């Protein structure tokens, strides 16, 4: 009887530790958005917000990012506990520094566009439209290598897949390694 109680308590403790570990992992993946501006209007019936004048949204989570524009609008998820979408209206500037990869290298991407920039929490993407340009460097940056420069009608940065997609009149400027002379 004593052994059965110890076994039951042991199983309960393992389940509790697994639940705490799962909760911690989910908490670590959460993102936080802070938006600053001159004026804000929140419509609680529609769960929408609109910021105007000197707008800047900072996205904090695994990656550190910011997006700025003349106007920022967005929508809360059902219940108003988190943001499902943020849209900045042009000109828009977006900056992100990613978490280090397996080799300890992060990517720093600075992008801008004349149209608008949309952050979608569901797809974990940033879509910049209207004459979009992006510059990508590594952190730490190799002083002998120029950053890669991308431009096109649209730049999409996918934080889930680590893809940077350029569409519409794509232009890429990148430095090639120097040839060795023997």
Helices and strands as residue ranges (DSSP letters): H 2-29, E 32-36, E 39-43, E 48-60, E 64-76, E 83-89, E 92-97, E 106-113, E 116-120, E 125-139, E 148-158, E 163-167, E 171-173
